[in-house]
Amino acid sequence: MDVQAFDYHLPEELIAQTPLVQRTQSRLMTLDKKSGAVGHHTFEDLADYLQAGDLLVMNDTRVIPARLFGVKADTGAKVELLLLKQLGDDRWEALARPGKRIRKGTELLFGVDAAALAAAEGQDSAAIRSQAPLTAVVEAEGEMGARTVRFRYEGIFNEVLDQLGEMPLPPYIKEQLPERERYQTVYARHAGSAAAPTAGLHFTESFLDKLKNKGVRLAFVTLHVGLGTFRPVSAEKIEEHEMHAEYYELPQETADLINETTAAGGRIVAVGTTSTRTLETAARQSQATVEDSGDTAAEAAGAAGKPHILPSSGWTSIFIYPGVELQLVDAMLTNFHLPKSTLLMLISAMAGRDNVLNAYREAVEEKYRFFSFGDAMFIY
């Protein structure tokens, strides 16, 4: 399928630059995945579309201040790193800018006075470099600016990162974020993401309590958002695109809740594309594990044609697009996504490309707010 088939026109003024004062003030578009019917609501109307016995599954990853601004140790030239994936032993996969100037062996300094370093010579320059609270050496080069770097520092890395790093807002957001927590979900727990699972930004604790009081159950998965989620599709055919792997966890408690829900005839409602990808990864992993083990009891335990879910964790590069069947997720809350993105392709797999693009055209006409800080869509 041609990538261009997922393009649409979006006026730049509809790209939300700042979050709303109140999380639940956003608008909500509903999309019936079978009929294509569209409805216009406010976010709190989501409660009317969720039923007692539904399971709302959320991604509890926490965004780290993954954007680092520094200088090259040899020239003082300014550089930027976006940390994507922790590899162990103080090594990270990162995106580097400007990529052409950051080669294997390059030493980078963070937390130093760039102007002072550029003006210094000899011993003064060496003294400034030695005072850097965080340094990195590029160990390997990848495609599209990807680099493997190894950090050196004193103390605890996350504390150093909290002091020096900035929140990694997407490039289409030009405004500064006054509060870091506004780019976190209220249920964020496990640090590791380079971007927020933005569908969850609309929830407040009180609204989640309202859903629980209605009989909606809550469950959590973790997927640390990295390059796989927001890397643009460079191939002409979507089938040729390769997703980068991202780390996920689906714990025993969540597996139990999923199995209880499907057995009782309830719906699995994913909050966001990252939760959807985690659930669909777990569904395939569980099915393969059961089939390999020959456990007929577990295989029969799946309800309504859905696999029996087992706890799992690891790396997922699942790519869901039209033609790829969703095995577990019945409904999804999501934001409005970039043209020709893998996220737009994912929701098209659930609701159909024509239905989605028709809904997006209506969203543009109705001046919905798009992307990370924008409005929400509920596909059911």
Buried (B, 14 or more C-beta within 10 A) or exposed (E): BEBEBBEBEBEEEBBBBBBBEEBBEBBBBBBBBEEBEBEBBEBBBBBEBBEEBBBBBBBBBBBBBBBBBBBBBEEBBBBBBBBBBBEEEEBBBBBBBEBEEBEEEBBBBBBBEBEEBBEBEEEEBEEBBEEBBBBBBBEEBBEEBBBBBBBEBEEEBEEBBEEBBBBBBBEEBEEEBEEEEBBBBBBBEBBBBBBBBBBBBBBBEEBBEBBEEEEBBBBBBBBBBBBBBBBEBEEEEBEEBEBBBBBBBBBEEBBEBBBBBBBEEBBBBBBBBBBBBBBBBBBBBBBEBBEEEEBEEBBEBBBEEBBBBBBBBEEBEBBBBBEEEBBBBBBBBBBBBBBBBBBBBBBBBBBBBEBBBBBBEBBBEEEBBBBBBBBBBBBB
